[in-house]
């Protein structure tokens, strides 16, 4: 994984679209209106800040496999208690890639798409492992 390119592209995207996370949620709720019901616990601004902080943390720790497993696994377990299903991880990945591509504009490429898709796959995989573990323990 080209970590430097991933980080550079994120900086470009945030520079061009500081409200990336707001745009992401707009896309998510437009494409998947059912998802809106999961966000009643937090004000939208608070939810957006949590996601933005999580993206920054992931990019800061992308080469730290232990952090990925423990932190994202715990986050996945927490999301399972909110009613997040495995299907929804696909929704989020799709909408995140759309928001990133919109923000990057002409700088978006097949290489960036594949890179971000792979990074999101790693994130979702770690979270799903945590979610599945939590569900298994609760059963």
C-alpha positions in Angstrom: 0.0 0.0 0.0 1.4 3.4 -1.0 0.9 5.1 2.4 2.6 8.4 1.3 0.1 8.7 -1.7 -2.8 7.9 0.6 -1.8 10.6 3.1 -1.0 13.1 0.3 -4.4 12.5 -1.4 -6.2 12.9 1.9 -4.5 16.3 2.5 -5.4 17.4 -1.1 -9.0 16.3 -0.5 -9.3 18.1 2.8 -7.7 21.2 1.3 -10.2 21.2 -1.6 -13.2 20.1 0.5 -12.9 20.9 4.2 -16.4 19.7 4.7 -15.6 16.2 3.2 -17.3 14.4 6.1 -20.5 16.5 5.7 -20.6 15.7 2.0 -20.0 12.0 2.8 -23.1 11.9 5.1 -25.2 13.8 2.5 -24.3 11.1 -0.1 -24.9 8.3 2.4 -28.3 9.5 3.5 -29.3 10.2 -0.1 -28.3 6.8 -1.4 -29.2 4.8 1.8 -32.0 6.7 3.7 -32.3 3.7 6.1 -28.9 4.7 7.5 -30.2 8.0 8.9 -32.0 6.2 11.7 -28.7 5.0 13.2 -27.5 8.5 13.8 -30.1 9.7 16.3 -27.8 9.4 19.4 -25.4 12.3 18.4 -25.9 15.7 16.8 -24.8 15.7 13.2 -21.8 18.0 14.0 -20.6 15.7 16.7 -21.0 12.7 14.5 -19.1 14.4 11.7 -16.2 15.3 14.1 -16.0 11.7 15.3 -15.7 10.4 11.7 -13.2 13.1 10.7 -11.1 12.3 13.8 -11.3 8.6 13.0 -10.1 9.1 9.5 -7.1 11.2 10.7 -6.3 8.5 13.3 -6.4 5.7 10.8 -4.1 7.6 8.5 -1.7 8.3 11.4 -1.7 4.6 12.3 -2.0 2.9 8.9 1.2 1.0 9.3 0.5 -0.1 12.8 -1.2 -3.5 12.5 -1.7 -3.9 16.3 -3.4 -0.5 16.5 -5.7 -1.4 13.6 -6.8 -4.7 15.1 -7.3 -3.4 18.6 -8.7 0.1 18.0 -10.8 -0.6 14.9 -11.9 -4.0 16.3 -13.2 -2.2 19.4 -14.9 0.4 17.2 -16.5 -2.3 15.2 -17.8 -4.0 18.4 -19.3 -0.7 19.5 -20.9 -0.2 16.1 -22.5 -3.6 16.3 -24.3 -2.4 19.5 -25.7 0.5 17.5 -27.3 -1.9 15.0 -24.8 -1.5 12.2 -24.9 -4.5 9.9 -22.3 -6.0 7.6 -24.1 -4.7 4.6 -23.8 -1.1 5.8 -20.0 -1.3 5.7 -20.3 -1.5 1.9 -22.6 1.5 1.9 -20.1 3.5 3.8 -17.2 2.5 1.6 -19.1 3.3 -1.6 -20.1 6.7 -0.3 -16.7 7.6 1.1 -15.1 6.8 -2.3 -17.6 9.0 -4.0 -17.0 11.9 -1.6 -13.2 11.5 -1.9 -13.5 11.5 -5.7 -15.7 14.5 -5.8 -13.3 16.5 -3.6 -10.2 15.4 -5.5 -11.7 16.3 -8.8 -9.4 15.9 -11.8 -6.7 14.6 -9.4 -8.7 11.5 -8.8 -7.4 8.5 -10.7 -7.9 4.7 -10.9 -4.8 4.4 -8.8 -6.2 6.6 -6.0 -9.6 4.7 -6.3 -7.9 1.4 -5.8 -5.7 2.7 -3.0 -8.6 4.1 -1.1 -10.7 1.1 -1.7 -8.0 -1.1 -0.3 -7.5 1.1 2.7 -11.2 1.2 3.4 -11.3 -2.6 3.0 -8.7 -2.9 5.7 -10.6 -0.6 8.0 -13.9 -2.3 7.4 -12.2 -5.7 7.8 -10.8 -4.8 11.2 -14.1 -3.3 12.3 -16.1 -6.3 11.1 -13.8 -8.7 12.9 -14.5 -6.7 16.1 -18.2 -6.7 15.4 -18.4 -10.4 14.8 -16.4 -11.1 17.9 -18.8 -9.0 20.0 -21.8 -10.7 18.5 -20.3 -14.1 19.2 -19.5 -13.2 22.8 -23.0 -11.9 23.3 -24.6 -15.1 21.9 
